Structure formats: C-alpha cells, structure tokens
Amino acid sequence: MKCLTLTEPWALLVAIGAKRIETRSWGTSYRGPLAIHAAKGLTKWAKQFMMEPVCCKAVASLGFMARAWCPAYPLGAVIATCKLIDCVQMRELSYGLDGQPVGIIGQYTNMLTDRPNERELGEYSVGRYAWILSGVQCFEKPIPATGALGLWEWKPAAEQQAPPSACESVERK
C-alpha cells in the first residue's frame, strides 16, 4: 500500500478527519488507497502549532480523546488509511479571512468553506498541491513503521493487514 509520512500534528489531524485536504509542495498522479504515517521527529514549529487554538480545538471537537493513545501524538507509526481521490494544483488567487493570498482548488474549494478550520490546518498558497482525501479510517493502535520521503510502499505484517474496520470511520461532513 502507498504511504505518506506527515509531521505531527498534521498526521493526527488527517487520521481523525479534522483535515480532509493535505497540502504539499509537490503533486502526484497516484490515486487510490493511502496509509498515513506519523513522522518520527518533531520540529519546533510543529510543536508550537500543536499548542495553537485551531489545532487544539480540531482535536477536541472531534471527540478523539476516546483513543487510548491520544492526546499523545503518535510518532514513527502508521495511524490511518484513506483514499487519495485527487491532487489539484492551486492556481487561482483568492484572499483568506486574514487577508493573505491563497490558492483556490477548483471543484474542491467548498471543502475549505464547509468545514471550520480546514483552511487554517493547511498551506494553500498558489502553486502548492491539494491532496484530496476521503474515507479515512483511524487505527485503534498506531503501527510502528519507519517512514520515508515522498510516497513509499508500506507492507504491514500479516497480523496487521486487517482493515481498520474495528475502528469507527472518521469521515465527517
């Protein structure tokens, strides 16, 4: 299965369904199943963002505290699966609530307006890519794994290959 490594807290935000669009500086032609891996390391700016109200509220508002491993952010582990349904480069120019220029992502722009904080949880500058995710399934327990840059192949152990169906879907409207 293809896997994408994200720095925390963004991996958890995707896993719990708070973030349906992952923004990247690079695009991909791949579409299909995707595992979400939480990177092993934490940067100073990522730690600071974890304390921002928008991040704290996103985690708390989705009732994710039911997971035994939360609110501790998992590191060095695959924590969810989803489907990458599209990857769109942000080309048009618009302005966010803060007055800063942001890209528009065509048919998916409504995803930025129908969910509070979605825009604040990503970087929507013109030229970046919006990875549109759906059907997120969060694992009951993080599965330790070594990540990599770019899309990489994740091969879970046989006993870990069961789909995360025991875990509730976090696809939310």
C-alpha positions as CSV (number, residue, x, y, z in Angstrom):
1,M,0.0,0.0,0.0
2,K,1.2,3.5,-0.8
3,C,2.0,5.5,2.3
4,L,2.6,9.2,3.0
5,T,4.6,10.4,6.0
6,L,3.3,13.6,7.7
7,T,4.8,15.5,10.6
8,E,2.6,15.7,13.7
9,P,0.2,17.2,14.4
10,W,-0.9,17.0,10.8
11,A,-0.9,13.2,10.7
12,L,-3.3,13.0,13.6
13,L,-5.5,15.8,12.1
14,V,-5.8,13.7,9.0
15,A,-6.4,10.5,10.9
16,I,-9.2,11.9,13.0
17,G,-10.9,13.5,10.0
18,A,-10.2,17.1,11.0
19,K,-8.2,17.6,7.9
20,R,-9.5,16.3,4.6
21,I,-7.0,18.1,2.4
22,E,-3.3,17.6,2.8
23,T,-1.2,20.3,1.2
24,R,2.2,19.6,-0.3
25,S,4.8,21.4,-2.4
26,W,4.6,18.5,-4.9
27,G,1.9,16.7,-6.7
28,T,1.3,13.1,-7.6
29,S,-0.6,11.2,-10.3
30,Y,-1.3,8.4,-7.9
31,R,-4.9,7.8,-6.9
32,G,-6.1,5.1,-4.6
33,P,-5.6,3.6,-1.1
34,L,-3.1,5.5,1.1
35,A,-1.7,4.9,4.5
36,I,-1.0,7.8,6.8
37,H,2.3,7.6,8.7
38,A,3.3,10.0,11.6
39,A,6.9,11.0,11.2
40,K,9.3,10.1,14.0
41,G,10.7,13.6,14.5
42,L,9.0,16.8,15.6
43,T,10.2,20.3,14.6
44,K,10.0,23.3,16.8
45,W,7.3,24.9,14.6
46,A,5.2,21.7,14.6
47,K,5.4,21.7,18.5
48,Q,4.3,25.3,18.5
49,F,1.4,24.6,16.1
50,M,0.2,21.7,18.4
51,M,-0.5,24.4,21.1
52,E,-2.4,26.7,18.7
53,P,-6.1,27.0,19.5
54,V,-7.1,25.9,16.0
55,C,-5.1,22.6,16.4
56,C,-6.3,22.0,20.0
57,K,-9.9,22.7,19.1
58,A,-9.8,20.5,16.0
59,V,-8.6,17.5,18.1
60,A,-11.0,18.2,20.9
61,S,-14.1,18.9,18.7
62,L,-14.0,15.6,17.0
63,G,-14.1,13.6,20.3
64,F,-10.8,11.9,19.6
65,M,-9.9,11.6,23.2
66,A,-11.6,8.1,23.2
67,R,-8.4,6.7,21.7
68,A,-6.1,5.3,24.4
69,W,-3.0,6.8,22.7
70,C,-4.4,10.3,22.4
71,P,-3.8,13.2,23.1
72,A,-0.2,12.0,22.9
73,Y,0.7,12.4,19.3
74,P,2.0,9.1,17.8
75,L,5.4,9.3,16.3
76,G,7.1,6.8,13.9
77,A,3.9,4.9,13.2
78,V,1.2,4.3,10.6
79,I,-2.0,5.6,12.2
80,A,-4.7,5.5,9.5
81,T,-5.7,4.6,6.0
82,C,-7.7,6.7,3.5
83,K,-8.2,7.1,-0.3
84,L,-6.4,9.7,-2.3
85,I,-9.1,10.8,-4.7
86,D,-7.4,13.7,-6.4
87,C,-4.4,16.0,-6.4
88,V,-5.0,19.6,-7.6
89,Q,-2.5,22.4,-8.0
90,M,-3.7,25.7,-6.6
91,R,-3.6,28.1,-9.4
92,E,-6.2,30.9,-8.9
93,L,-5.7,33.6,-6.4
94,S,-8.1,34.5,-3.7
95,Y,-7.7,36.0,-0.2
96,G,-8.3,34.3,3.1
97,L,-10.0,35.8,6.1
98,D,-6.7,37.1,7.3
99,G,-6.2,39.0,4.0
100,Q,-3.4,36.7,2.9
101,P,-3.4,35.4,-0.7
102,V,-4.4,31.8,-1.1
103,G,-5.0,29.3,-3.9
104,I,-8.4,28.1,-5.0
105,I,-8.7,24.3,-5.7
106,G,-11.5,24.3,-8.2
107,Q,-14.3,21.8,-7.5
108,Y,-13.0,21.2,-4.0
109,T,-13.0,24.8,-2.8
110,N,-16.2,24.1,-0.9
111,M,-14.2,21.7,1.3
112,L,-12.5,24.8,2.6
113,T,-15.7,26.6,3.5
114,D,-18.0,23.8,4.7
115,R,-15.6,22.7,7.5
116,P,-14.4,25.2,10.1
117,N,-10.6,25.4,10.3
118,E,-9.8,23.3,7.2
119,R,-8.0,26.3,5.6
120,E,-6.1,27.0,8.8
121,L,-4.8,23.4,9.0
122,G,-3.0,23.6,5.6
123,E,-1.0,25.8,3.5
124,Y,-3.0,26.9,0.4
125,S,-0.5,29.1,-1.4
126,V,-0.7,29.4,-5.2
127,G,1.5,26.7,-6.8
128,R,1.1,24.2,-3.9
129,Y,-0.9,20.9,-4.3
130,A,-4.1,19.9,-2.5
131,W,-4.3,16.2,-1.9
132,I,-8.0,15.4,-1.5
133,L,-8.6,12.5,0.9
134,S,-11.7,10.5,1.7
135,G,-12.8,7.5,3.7
136,V,-10.3,8.0,6.5
137,Q,-10.1,5.0,8.9
138,C,-8.1,5.6,12.1
139,F,-6.4,2.6,13.6
140,E,-7.2,1.5,17.1
141,K,-3.4,1.4,17.8
142,P,-0.5,3.0,15.9
143,I,1.6,0.5,14.0
144,P,5.3,1.3,14.3
145,A,7.0,1.9,11.0
146,T,9.9,3.7,9.5
147,G,8.8,6.5,7.2
148,A,10.3,7.9,4.0
149,L,10.1,11.0,1.9
150,G,7.6,11.0,-0.9
151,L,5.1,8.2,-1.5
152,W,6.5,4.9,-0.3
153,E,5.4,1.3,0.0
154,W,4.1,0.2,3.4
155,K,3.9,-3.5,3.9
156,P,2.2,-4.3,7.2
157,A,2.9,-7.6,8.9
158,A,0.3,-10.3,8.2
159,E,-1.4,-9.9,11.6
160,Q,-1.7,-6.1,11.0
161,Q,-3.3,-6.4,7.5
162,A,-6.9,-6.5,8.6
163,P,-8.6,-3.3,7.6
164,P,-9.2,-0.8,10.5
165,S,-12.9,-1.7,10.4
166,A,-13.0,-2.2,14.2
167,C,-12.2,1.5,14.4
168,E,-15.0,3.9,13.6
169,S,-14.8,5.8,10.3
170,V,-13.8,9.4,10.9
171,E,-15.3,10.6,7.5
172,R,-17.3,13.6,8.7
173,K,-19.5,16.2,7.0
